[in-house]
Amino acid sequence: MNKSGIISFILSLLFGIGLGISGMTNPQNVIGFLDVFGNWKPALILVMGAGILFAIPFFYIAKKRDKSILGENFPNIPTIIDTKLIIGSIAFGIGWGIAGICPGPALVIATHFPKEIGLFLTAMIIGGKIADIKV
């Protein structure tokens, strides 16, 4: 494994640990956050806010650089809001609301190998393949 792969692994592991500690791998916490007219649980705001506040300085630094610290080119991320992005966002939101889980926490949950996560991961992979289809 190269240096970039090792750093990616370490950062992903830290992210997964953070998701577990914050309780975001429990679908009931996410569903509770989305239930603003019922038993609302605002903890997800703190988790998202902390993540955003932590990331802001790194995005600021990266924006001023041509290459990453490891010398790799930054990916070309499109900034156009188009129909595909809107439909994908709606589909993501519906799935998140129904399942109470999104891809990051799903991968953390998969490390415990519960049977229920298999259907979600299958749908996630199929959704990713559909997103790759050129329209």
ABEGO torsion letter per residue (X at the ends): XBAAAAAAAAAAAAAAAAAAAAGAABAAAAAAAABAABBBBAAAAAAAAAAAAAAAAAAAAAAABABBAAGBBBBBBBABBBAAAAAAAAAAAAAAAAAGBBAAAAAAAAAAGBAAAAAAAAAAAAAAAAAABBX
